[in-house]
Amino acid sequence: MREQWSSDEDFWQPVAAHGKVVGEGQDGALHAVDAGSGDAEWTYDDPGASSFEGVSEGLVVASSRENGTIQGIDLDSGKRAWSVAAKAHTAPGTSFHLYTRVVVADGTVYVNAMYDLPEGSERFGTYAVSALDAATGRLKWTRPIEYILSGALAVVDGVVYGGVREKGGTYFHAWDADTGKQLWRYHASASRRYGGELTAIAVSDGTVYFGDDRGVLHAVDARRGTKLWTYEPDVDGVEEWLEPLVVSDGVVYGGTGETTSDYGPGAVHAVAADSGRPLWSEHTEREPELHGLLDGSLLFSTKAGTLHTADARAGVSPAEARLSSGDPDATFDGDRVYFDGGDGRLHAGRISLTGG
């Protein structure tokens, strides 16, 4: 990897979009730098927008887990375009507690949220999935969820996918992205003692792939919600599937890690997308995070601070590069990587798989 520049900014979960790199700084504010030079573009330090969630059509979307606001910020200027309080999607008789997941897709902001019930209620809380217009913040719809809503959420081709742990086990749901209407639900686990949480979701070519924290990878028909196959790696102990899953050229790539520790060992797996047949697995020194494919190689980093390339078909890792001394926050744009180098600075570099 050849470094191109480093910036005084140090981002958590950076994202490259429209010629800028945006992320949360160590000071708790949102920052944007020029993707080509690393020069500072703007800083947005409203405490009501402490968590960067994504970018949609020239707007940066941010949330606050403390006061429940969702905000839209102009990507070019760093000025606030709109702000919506959680009361817009809080059900009567409940109070906002926290956002468990926010996804920005197709001009809409989808939020998973937990709400507190009145004192003395039989249950400790309730949940909902809601949709806000990304251009204005206007509430499109909200769907109350009686049981425990998993944090994993994906929106693809007009459908919202998520998991709910109900009395009879864990179910995988599909909701219409425009209306919130339920399209189908799939019984992922029948265990009442612990049905598990859905932890990673990907959709490709009419199939939904999702992993859970019981170590099972599922494939479900995206139109009907019927089971196609399941796969469980042959590993010691229960391991959860990590976000993101990557689907390319008929292969599902995913990482697994320990359910009890973020810093334990992990593994990267390749599974045939049409059958669930295992193709290869490679153990990693720490939990992996997949970043996509480049020139026939799978790119992934680990919480040990290293960037790896693995042959997408064979799984052998021909090269690795040191990103930081700890857990790197990295984002990729083609062959360029932007990452926290562990030195309080944001770095940019180009990846070369040929050594040139």
Salt bridges, closest charged atoms under 4 A:
GLU3 OE1 - HIS347 ND1 3.14
ASP8 OD1 - ARG345 NH1 2.47
GLU9 OE1 - HIS31 ND1 3.48
ASP27 OD1 - HIS31 NE2 3.02
ASP46 OD2 - ARG80 NH1 3.54
GLU53 OE2 - ARG65 NH2 3.87
ASP76 OD1 - LYS20 NZ 3.55
ASP116 OD2 - HIS97 ND1 3.18
GLU166 OE2 - HIS173 NE2 3.05
GLU166 OE1 - ARG185 NH1 2.53
GLU197 OE2 - ARG165 NH2 2.76
ASP212 OD2 - ARG214 NH2 3.29
ASP212 OD2 - HIS218 NE2 3.15
ASP221 OD2 - ARG224 NH2 3.32
GLU243 OE2 - ARG101 NH1 3.11
GLU285 OE2 - HIS308 NE2 3.91
GLU320 OE1 - HIS308 ND1 3.76
ASP327 OD2 - LYS303 NZ 2.98
ASP335 OD1 - ARG350 NH1 2.71
ASP343 OD2 - HIS347 NE2 2.98
